[in-house]
Amino acid sequence: MATMLDLPRELYLIICSDLTPPELARLGGVSKDHYLAVQQALYNHIAIDSYSRLVKLVETLAKVPVVSRISAQQRLRWFKLSDAQLRERDIKTLHLILDRVKDGHKIIGAVVINCIGAISRKCYSVKIQLSLHGAWPGWQQQLARFGMPNVGAATILVASDNKDDPSGTVTQTWDLLFSGSCFSDLKRVYVNTSVDQPSHLPKDLLRSVGRAFPVPASLDWGYNPKPSNNTAPFFGLRKMEEIVLEHSQHLTVDTMTSLFGSDIIPEHLTKLEVVDCPSLHPVRHLSAICTLLQRALQLVKHLKLHLCKLPYHGQGLDSQYGARIDEHPEEHPCIIIRELSDKIPYLDLALPYVCSNIFPAASTRTKTSRYDEAEMTYPDIPFEPYNTLPERVVAAGYKYRRLICWHDICRHTHSWDDVLEAAENMGENLSWDLLSRHDETGSWRVSGYLAMETKGKEILQRPFVTR
């Protein structure tokens, strides 16, 4: 070990860069050597999955590490490093997971906040990712009391049993995340209030939508209820880059209005996903949904909007939907998508009703001649594996589109085959993955290539990668 310490600093650094974290820890422990080359590699990227380890990390950072004695001659060989430089420990990234199953009875919000604050003061440029898998009682109130700087990403998996009270304490989560007062540096958010663990997330599209029928409170089919102005301004939106809201029955029309209909424009937002949120009704809240589409399609590069399937109870929802878009054509989602989706690279939609209006009108489409059609081949991009199709399509220079129709055609004006026909010449550099749950058919179409027919039901049952 003395031989290691006698090495020139450059060679010492080279050797340490090839060691694994356990080997570095052993080197530091045996030699009592806490030089930057050893300890920094251990502190660069830290993942903590327990409350006790978070407290231990802060205690370790507060202690002065043991530094091997070096002579004046050695100090010259080590470029005259001072003790402060030798003791430096700078955490670059920290992923903190607080799990209710493991530590729910131990976690104290004030201690968590103090620990995050201590780490931020010690390591100024640290980037913290906070994940809550389940939550302890009163967690929103505890975390909201003080600021948590340097938290750039938050993953909230907090199941709520109080599904009939959207105005309950769980809705404080929105103020906590988006007000900008608690998480001042927050840029990426993932919220799911249906499960406590990542392993409980749905494994495919059918399971995802199957657990997300509209809550009973949404059965009063009034159109476009006015927001109640219960929510505070979400100033934190100005820094947001990614927002993913999945299976949250507490995403009400009030929250939707504050997030996507206010004067606060999330100029840096590049990714938005709203997936199977039961309190967001496709018919009753059509106006709020259209506002989301109009703003998001002009801001983001990645948009995923999956609306819930509607229950079949003879409530005439299809006729109500048709009457609404006839009376207010500016609130027809298919037309909004057609007019505003030209530039967005990634678009994933699951709607109860769709129609051929989502594609350019026949008079504006470029018709492929029979000769050209005879020369066409199937896409040279492999369809499988399906999970990676969007990334491969975008990498090949195309814009990815997926459209899932849960029920039927808007106003029953035509058939699903007419939608497929309208998609034949949808434009240049586009890829459309079209799926109909009602007809159990699918079609993958790429500009300039022949369509590839697929089995819609089988595609919807494909397992996908979750968090």
N, C-alpha and C positions, 0 to 999 in steps of 0.2 A: 504493500500500500504506500510505503514511503517512496517507492519508485514512481508511482503515479504522481505524487505531489512534487517530485523533482522535475517532472516533464515541463518543457516550455508551454506557455499558456495556449498557444495555437494548437499544438499537438494534443494537449489535455482536452481542449474543447472538441476536437475532431473525434477523439475516442469516446467522450461522453455522449456525443450526438448519436452514436451507434448503439448505445446501451438501452435496454428496456427500462421502464419505470421501476420494476422490482430490483434490477441490477443497480440502478442509480440510488435507490433507497438503501441498499446494502452498502454501497460505496460510501455514501454519506454517513451511515451509522457506524461502520467499522472504523473509518478514519476520522470520525468527528469532523468531517469536511463538509462545510455548507457553502462552498464557493458557488458563485452564480451558475457555473456550468452544470452543477449537479442539481441544485435546488430549483432553478428556474424551469428546467424541463418537467419537474414534478408539479409545478404550480401553473403552467401555461393554461391547461384546459382541465377543469375540475368538474366532475359530476357527483352530486351528493343526493342520495335517495332516502336520507333519514334526518330527522330533526336533531338527534344527538350529534351526528357528524357535522352539521352546520355549526352548532355551538363549539364543538372541538376545533373546527377550522379557525374560528374567530379567536379562540384562546391561543392557538398556535401562532397566528399572525401577530398577536400582542406580545409574544415572548421574543427576547433577543436570542437568535440562534448562536450556537457554539461555533466559533471560528478557529480553525487550526492556527497555531502560532507559526509565524513565518519570520525568518530572519531578514535583516536589512538587505542582504544579498539576494535572497529569494524575492523580496519585494520588488527589487529592480527587474528581476526576470519576469515578474507578473505585472509589469507596466505600472508599478507604483499604485496599485489599487488601494483605496482607503477601506476602512472597516465598513463604512456605510455602503460602499459598492459591493463588498463581499457579502453583506447581509441582505442585499436587495432580494425581495420576493414580489413579483408582480404578476397577479392573476390576470390572464387575458380574457378567458371566458369561463363562466360558472353556470352550470345547469343544476338548479335546485328543484328537487321533487319532494313535495310534502304529501304523504299518503296517510289518509285517515285510518286505514286498516292497520298500518304499522305503528303510527305515533299519534293517533287522534286524541288520546287522553293526555298526552304530554304537551302538545303544541300550544304555545301562548303567542298570540299575535304580536304583542309588544316586543317579545324577545326576537321574533323573526325580523321585525322591522329594525330593531337595534343591530342585529347581526348583519343585515344587508347594508345598513348605514355604515357600520364599522368597516366592512369589506370595501365599500365605495370610497371611504376616506383613505384607506391604506393603498388601494389600487385605483387610481383616478380613471383609467381608461377601461376598466373591466366592463364586459358585456354580460349581463345576467339574464338568464331565461328561467322564469318561475313557472312551475307546473303544480297545480293542485289536483290531486286525485281524491275526490271527496273533500269534505271540509268539516271543521270543528264548529261548535255553536258560537254564533256571533262573530264569525270571521270577517264579514264585511265591515262591521262597525270597528273592529279592532284594527284592521288594515287601513281604514279610511282616516284614522286619527293622525297619522304621520305620513310624510312622503317617503317613497322608495325610489331613490335615484338609480340610474344605470340599469334599470330593468327594461330591456328592449323588447322582450317577448314574454307573453303570458299564455299559458294553456290552462283552461278552467274546465275540469270535468267534475261537476257537482250536481248530482241527481237531486231532484226536488219531488217530494211526495204531494206537495200542495198544488196540484194541477189546476184547481178551480179558482185560484186566487192569484191572477197574474200581477196584482198590485202588492203582493207580499214582499217579504224581506229579500227574496232572491233577486227582485228587480233592482235592488241597490247595486248589484253587480255592474249594471250599465254605467251608473254614475262613477263607481269605483274605477272602471277601466277607461272610460271615455271623457271624463270631466277634465282631465289634465292636471288635477291638483294632487292626486296621490301618485300615479305613475307618470312622472313628468317626462320620461324618455321613452315611453312605450311606443313601439312601431308595429308590432305584429301581435295579433290576438286570435286565439281559438277558444270558442265557448261551446260547450255541450252540456245541457242540464238534464239529460236523460240517463246518463250512466256515471259511475264513479271511477271506473277503471278502463284503460284502453282496450283490454281484452274483451270488454262487454260491448264494444261498438259493433254495429251491424256488419255482416261480411259481404253483402251484395246489395244491389239496388232494390230488389224486391223486398228484402228484409228491412232495408232502410225506410222505404215508403210505407211498408206494412205497419210500422209502429208509430206512424205520424198522421193518423186521421185527425181532422179538426176536433178540438176540444168541445164539450157540450155547450160551453158559453158562446160558441160561434154559430149555434143553430138558429139564431134570430137573424134572418137574412135581410137586414136593412142595408142599403147601399151607402158606402163611403161615410161612416160615422166620423164626426169631427173630432180631431185630437183634443184631449183634455188638458194639455199643457202641464202635465204632472212632472215631466222630466226637466232636468237642468240642461243648460246649453252644453253641448259636448265639444269643448274647446280642444280636447285632446285629439280630435279628428285631423287637425292641421298637420300632425306629425305621422299619422298612420300610413303604413305601406301595405299591410295585409290585414284583412278582417275575414275570419271564417266563423260563421254562426250555424251550428248544426243541432237539430233536434232540441230546440229551446222553446218550450211552451210559453216562456215569458218574453218572447220577442213580439210585443203587441204593436198595434198601429201607432200608438204614441211613441214608442221607441223607434219604430221605423221612420216616423216623421222627423224625429230629432237626429237620427243618423244620416238620412238620405234626402230629407226635404227641407233642411234649415238653410240659413245663410252662410253657415260654416262649410266651406268647400274643402274636402280632403285632397288637396292638389298633388300630394305625393302618393296617393293610393294607387297601387298597381294590381292588387289581387283582391277580389271580393267573392265570397261564397256564402249563400244563404240556402240552406238545405233542410227541407222537411221540418219546418217550424209550425206546429199545429195551430197556434193562435193567429197565424197569417193565412187568412182564408182567401182562396183564389177568386171568389166571386164577391164576397162582401168587401174585401179590401183591395179591389181592383185598382182603384185610383192610387193608393200608396204603392202598389206593385209597379204600376206604370211610371210613377215618379222615380222609383229606384232604377228601372230600366233606362229611362231617359238620361239620368245623371251618370249611371255607371258605364253605359256604353260609350260615353264621351270622355271618361276619365281613365278607366282601368285597362290593363292589357289581358287580364284573366278574369272572366266572370262565369260563375256557376250559380244558377238559380233553379232550384228544384222545389216546386210547389207540391203540396200534399194532394193525394188522390181524394176524390170526393166520395162520400158514402152513397150507396144506391138505396134510397128510401122513398123514391117517388116524390121528391121535393121540387122537381122541375128546375133544377139548377142550370141545365143546358139552355132552357128557354129564357131564364133570367139573365144568364150570361149573354145570350144572343141579343136580347132586348137592350142590355146595357151598352154593348158595343155599337148597336144600331143608333142609339140615341147619342152616344158620345164616341164617334169613330176615332177621336184623338186618344182614347183609352183602349184601343185594340192592340194588345201586345204584339201580334204578328206584324202589324204595320210598323210599329215602333222599331222592332228588331230589323225589319227590312231596310228602314231608312237610316238607322244609326249604327249598324253593326259592320260597316264596310272595313274599318281600320283595326278592329280588335283582333288580336292574334288567336285568342282562345275563348270559345263561347260554348257553354254546356247548359242546356235548358231541359227541364222536365215540366211540362204544362198539361193541365187537364184537357184543354181544347186547343187545337192548332188548325191551320188551313193553308192553302197555297199562297195566301197573301204574304207569307213570310219570305217568299222568293220574288224576284223582279217579275213584272207583268210580261205576258207573252210578247207584246209588241216591242219591248225593250230588250228582250233576250236575243242573243245571237244563236240562230238555229244552225245546228250541225248538219251539213249536207250528207246525203246517203253515202257518197263516195268516202268522205272523211270518216263517217261512222263505220264503214267497212274496214278502214285502216286502223281503227282504234283497238287497243289491247287493254288488258286489266292492269291496274296500278302496279308499278314496280316496287312499291312500298309494301312489305309483308303485313297482312292483317293481324297475324299473331306474333307475339303475345298481345292480347287485347289491352292489358293494363298499361303497356308502354306505347300504345298507338298514338296518343296525342303528342308525346314528346318527339316521336319519330316523324310524324307529319310536319310539325313545326320545324324540326331540324332540316327537313327536305325543302323548306321554303314555302310551305302551304299554311293557310290559316285553318285552324281546326274548329269544326262545328259539330255539336251533337244535339239532336232534338228528339226527345222522348214524349210521345203522346199517350197520356194515361187513359183517356176516355174516347173522345170522338172529335169530329170536325166541327169547327165553329159554325153554329146555326144550321148544321147538316146540309150545307149548300153543295157539297160534292163528296167524293170518297177519298180514301187514303191513296188509292192509285193515282188520283189527280194530283195529290201532293208530290208523289214520286215523279210524275211526269213534269211537274213544274220545276223540280230540282235538276232536271237533265242538263240544263244550261244555266246553272246558277251564277256563273261568273268565273273569273280567272284566279288561279292559285288558291282554290278553296277545296276543303275536304269536309263533306257532310256525312255524318253517321246518323241515319234516320231509323227510329224504332217506334213501333206501334204496339202498345200492350193490348189494345182491343183486338187487333188483327193478328197479333203474335208474329209479326213479320218485321224484317229489318232490311236496310239497304245502305251500303257504304259507297259513296260516290266521290270521286276525285276529278277535278277539272281536266278535261281532255282524255279521260279514260272511261272504259266501260264500267257500268255499275256492278257491284258484287252483292248478291242477295245473301242475307243472313237470317238466322232464326231469332226473332226478337226476344222471345221468352227465354231462350237459352243464354242470350247475351245478358239479359237482366239478372240472371242467376249466377253469373260469373263472380267468383270471389275477387275482391279488389284489395289493394294495399291500404291499410288504415294506419292511424297514428299509434 
